[in-house]
Amino acid sequence: MTHMTTLLPHIQIDTAPKPSAAVIWLHGLGADGNDFAGLVPELDLTGCPAIRFIFPHAPEIPVTINGGYVMPAWYDILGTDLISRQDAAGIRTSEKAITALIEREMARGIPASRIVLAGFSQGCAMALHTGLRFPQALAGIMALSGYLPLAEHFAAERTAANAHTPIFMAHGSQDPVVAPARGEASRDLLVKLGYPVQWHSYPMPHSLHPREVADIAVFLSQVLAPQVT
């Protein structure tokens, strides 16, 4: 396994001592790891084992769509439709950094099968891109208000290991940032390729809905329920 010399800076929250599962949660454009860290106490994780939540901070880079303004971003955004011109090099660089975080949890004793990769918006794009290419089966992927980037390369680059990984996809019906149709097209592609996608639509803009928070907790308790030996 290749290890990056420096791990992404991040916030860590353990729900109890000696976590046996992990959730790595990727923020959206211009935010940082603090964006979703406050959500942990709101999740009803009854029935879940102790979970280590990791909220990494993306590097700060100039973002073309925002006039070259430097902000936390997983990759550059070149146009409003998000897909006609994509920053493939940036996406693949962040993929390596996120993979290193997964590998670090594995090195700390949590198997891939007990790790969920989650993300919102740009973080959602990275969770789908990285998780479905990861060489070992993950517990699940949470894809919130985003899309699958580099879709034209996906069928060739995906790994068999995560062909049956549960995917929780959520989108706001009034999202002005990532159009609902963009999320739906990604869902349709994944379903066509046989992925077990749970699709949830909420009456919200580019944000998180209270019902979505409850549904996320249910998904986590499903995929991280203590394994019966």
Buried (B, 14 or more C-beta within 10 A) or exposed (E): EEEBEEBBEBBEBEBEEEBBBBBBBBBBBBBBBEBBBEBBEEBEBEEBBEBBBBBBBBBEBEBBBBEEEEBBBBBBBBEEEBBEEBBEEBBBBBBEBBBBBBBBBBEEEBBBBBBBBBBBBBBBBBBBBBBBBBEBBBBBBBBBBBBBBBBEBBEEEBBEBBEEBBBBBBBBEEBEBBBBEBBBBBBEBBBEEEBEBBBBBBEBEBBBBEEBEEBBBEBBBBBBEEEEE
